[in-house]
Amino acid sequence: MPFEVRLKPKFERKVTRFLKKHPDLKDRYQKCLRLMQENPFHPSLRLHKLQGQLSEYHSVSITISYRMVIEFIIQDETIIPIDIGSHEDAY
């Protein structure tokens, strides 16, 4: 059963700004969303739980340098992207 990726308006604005700065990552971003729907545990996403102030969230990799912070609700099979950016920006 596929996971639901729920994009909220605030995140969509962040993605728009992110992709304006990094148009070359549009395909990678879309692939990342598709993989999260199909199998969020796919090895190329490098899904991992965050620590510290962001300990309620997970992170997935778009590339080695760019991440997406997500709220990963396994019980409801729902993924809610929270932030996107470089390692430093997203965390």
Sequence and secondary structure as in RCSB ss.txt:
>XXXX:A:sequence
MPFEVRLKPKFERKVTRFLKKHPDLKDRYQKCLRLMQENPFHPSLRLHKLQGQLSEYHSVSITISYRMVIEFIIQ
DETIIPIDIGSHEDAY
>XXXX:A:secstr
   EE   HHHHHHHHHHHHH GGGHHHHHHHHHHHHH TT GGG  EE  GGGTT EEEESSSSEEEEEEEETT
TTEEEEEEEEEHHHH 
